[in-house]
Amino acid sequence: MEVLLLKNVPGVGSAGQMKKVNDGYARNYLFPQKLAVPATAGAVKQAETIKAAAARREAKTLGEAQELARQLGQITLTFRAKAGEGDRLFGSITSGDIADALARDKHITVDKRKIELELPLKELGEKQVAIKLHPEVTAQVTVVVEREPA
């Protein structure tokens, strides 16, 4: 059976695509969940509308991500922490700390899961930290860790 997908369906396709699926799968899952409709002339026209809306939405989010990346590229976050010998911190600076500092100091909300910090920062110094804002846009924020005055 030929169906038009209304939403992204993992393993089948994305919204706006025409797909051939088994009759039972379409009748028992896709149609009741409102994930697809039978492929008709009207449905094909609806698919074009869905694709156009998705393209506009994608262009808007890409533009917003590029603007945010430009802003983030100019930001330097400074953290003060207690450190021992060899400039090793007693604690660490995590992606959550970076996200909190961005929200508190710069009023920019970034999900901590988008901050690409493989391991928490455990040494004094300056480091570039990547933030994945969009599949095509990654921003770099400078993080400086200084010794806390005793």
C-alpha positions in Angstrom: 0.0 0.0 0.0 1.3 3.5 -0.9 1.1 5.9 2.0 2.1 9.5 2.6 4.0 10.0 5.9 2.7 12.9 8.0 5.4 12.7 10.6 8.9 11.1 10.8 8.6 7.4 11.4 11.9 5.6 12.4 12.9 2.9 10.0 10.3 4.0 7.5 10.9 7.6 6.4 10.4 11.2 7.2 7.5 13.5 7.0 6.3 14.3 3.5 7.7 11.1 1.9 5.6 8.6 -0.1 6.4 5.1 1.0 5.2 1.6 0.1 4.4 -0.3 3.3 2.5 -3.5 4.1 -1.3 -3.1 4.3 -1.6 -4.3 7.9 1.2 -2.0 9.1 -0.6 0.9 7.5 -4.1 0.1 8.7 -3.1 -1.1 12.2 -0.3 1.3 13.2 0.3 4.2 10.8 -3.3 5.3 10.2 -4.5 5.1 13.9 -1.4 6.9 15.2 -2.0 9.6 12.5 1.5 9.1 11.2 0.4 8.5 7.6 -2.6 8.8 5.2 -3.3 6.8 2.0 -1.5 8.2 -1.0 -4.1 10.1 -3.1 -3.8 13.2 -5.3 -4.9 15.4 -2.4 -2.4 13.7 -0.1 0.4 14.4 -2.6 -0.5 18.1 -2.6 -0.5 18.0 1.2 3.0 16.4 1.1 4.3 19.3 -0.9 2.9 21.7 1.6 4.5 19.8 4.5 7.9 19.7 2.7 7.7 23.5 2.1 6.8 24.2 5.7 9.7 21.9 6.9 12.1 23.7 4.6 11.1 27.1 5.9 11.3 25.9 9.5 14.8 24.4 8.9 16.1 27.6 7.3 14.8 29.6 10.3 16.4 27.3 12.9 19.7 27.3 10.9 19.7 31.1 10.8 19.0 31.3 14.5 21.8 28.8 15.3 24.3 30.7 13.1 23.5 33.9 14.9 23.8 32.3 18.4 27.1 30.7 17.3 28.4 34.2 16.3 27.4 35.5 19.8 28.9 32.5 21.6 32.2 32.8 19.7 32.8 36.1 21.4 32.1 34.9 24.9 34.8 34.0 27.5 33.6 32.3 30.7 35.8 32.5 33.7 35.6 30.0 36.6 37.5 30.3 39.9 38.3 27.0 41.6 40.5 25.6 44.3 43.6 23.9 42.9 46.4 21.9 44.3 49.9 21.2 43.1 50.4 20.8 39.3 47.4 23.1 38.7 45.0 20.3 39.2 41.5 21.3 40.5 40.1 19.7 43.6 36.7 19.6 41.8 35.9 19.9 38.1 34.1 22.2 35.7 31.4 20.2 33.9 29.1 20.9 31.0 26.3 21.7 33.5 28.5 24.4 35.1 29.2 25.9 31.7 25.5 25.9 30.8 24.6 27.5 34.1 27.2 30.2 33.7 25.9 31.0 30.2 22.4 31.3 31.5 23.4 33.3 34.6 26.0 35.7 33.2 25.1 36.0 29.5 21.4 35.2 29.6 21.9 32.5 26.9 20.1 29.2 27.4 22.0 26.2 26.1 21.1 22.6 26.9 24.1 21.0 28.8 23.8 17.9 26.6 24.8 20.0 23.6 28.1 21.1 25.2 30.7 18.7 23.7 32.9 18.3 26.7 34.4 14.8 26.7 35.7 14.9 30.2 35.2 17.6 32.9 37.8 20.3 33.1 40.2 19.4 35.9 43.1 21.8 35.3 43.8 25.5 35.4 44.1 27.3 32.1 42.2 28.2 29.0 40.2 25.8 26.8 38.0 26.0 23.8 34.7 24.2 24.3 32.4 23.2 21.4 28.7 23.6 21.6 26.6 21.8 19.0 23.7 24.2 18.2 22.4 22.5 15.0 23.6 19.6 12.9 25.4 22.0 10.7 26.5 24.6 13.3 29.0 24.3 16.1 30.1 27.2 18.3 33.3 27.6 20.2 33.2 29.2 23.7 36.4 30.0 25.6 36.5 28.7 29.2 39.2 30.1 31.5 39.8 28.3 34.8 41.6 30.4 37.4 43.0 29.6 40.8 40.6 30.7 43.6 42.4 33.2 45.9 43.2 31.6 49.3 
